[in-house]
Amino acid sequence: MNRILRSFFLVALVIACGCAKQGDQQSTASVAKYQATPARNFTTSDVAKLKWIEGTWRGMDGDKPFYERYTIENDAMIVEALTDGDPTKVETADRFELKNGEFGKGEGDHRSAASEIGDGFVQFVPAGAVKGNSFRFERQPDGSWHAILEWPATGDKPARSKTYKMERWPK
């Protein structure tokens, strides 16, 4: 499970499959955007609004650090999970791309795509037939950003969310 936690996008897919770990923050009021639908009118200039996320970041999952590098290339966002913060050790890589006005990743029923892109945030929602979690990246005034994972109520589990604070690495 530790490898999955090093990449928010892999976490998103795991949670979408109903594999959320215990101890996640519970909230019904804060989980509101998971029912949004992907927008299909994004342009390269919308993707450029995400330049603030470029760089290498450290997040914490409890007492376990994880490291990610984000790069914006024209109409794509590349996310690399790094082993122990070493920029030469890429553990996994994901690519979010702009295709036919939709900005997202994945294939077929297992896709996530943006429903909103603003100057300091991006909101991703399920885009395929498999409905799972949504996630939002929000820039903070101190230069850090929050990754907010949200998933809907299912069966005996209430709607819930988990927030990771991402700080520039190295400081």
Secondary structure, DSSP 8 states (H G I E B T S, - for coil): -HHHHT-HHHHHHHHHTT---TT--B-SSS--GGG----S---HHHHHGGGGG-EEEEEEETTEEEEEEEEEETTEEEEEEEGGG-TT-EEEEEEEEEETTEEEEEETTEEEEEEEEETTEEEEEE-SSS---EEEEEE-TTS-EEEEEEE--BTTB--EEEEEEEEES--
